C-alpha cells in the first residue's frame, strides 16, 4: 500500500512518497513540526493545498 507523507511544517515542506526514515529527517528536531500520513496522493495534495491557503 503506497504511503504519502505531507510535511506541513518542517525543514522542507510538501507531499512526499518516500520511506518514513527519509521523511523523518525533515521533521525530527524541528520545533513545532507538523506532518501527516495519507494513503492516497490526492488526499495528501488536497490537505497540503488547504494548509497552504489557510
N, C-alpha and C positions, 0 to 999 in steps of 0.2 A: 504494500500500500504506500503510495507516494506521500511524502510529508512536505509541507510548505511552512516555513517559518517567516513570520513578519517581525522585524525589529522596528518598533516604533521610535524608541529612544535608545541609542547605543553609539558605539564608535562609528558604525556605518549603518544606515537605515535602508529599509527596502524589503522586498519579498525574496526569500532565498529558498532554493531547492537544493539542500545540502545536508550533510551529516550534522547531527547536533553538535558534535565536538568542534566543528568548524564555526558554527553559528555561535556557540558558547563563547568563543574568543571575542566576539563583538559586544557581549553584554557582561561577562564576568568582570567584577571590579569597577564597573561603570555605575556611578552613583545615579540612582533613580531609573535604571534601565527598565524598559518596558518591551515585552515581546510575547508572542503567542504562536501556537502551533495550529495549523489548519490542514484539513485533509484534501482540499481542492485549491487549485491555483486561483480560480475565480473568486472563491470566498476570501482568500488571502489578499488579492488585489483590491477587492471592494473594501475590506477592512482598512488596508493601508491608505487608500484614496480618501476614505471617510475621515481617518485620523488627520491626514494632511490638510483637509479642507476645514477642519474644526478649529 
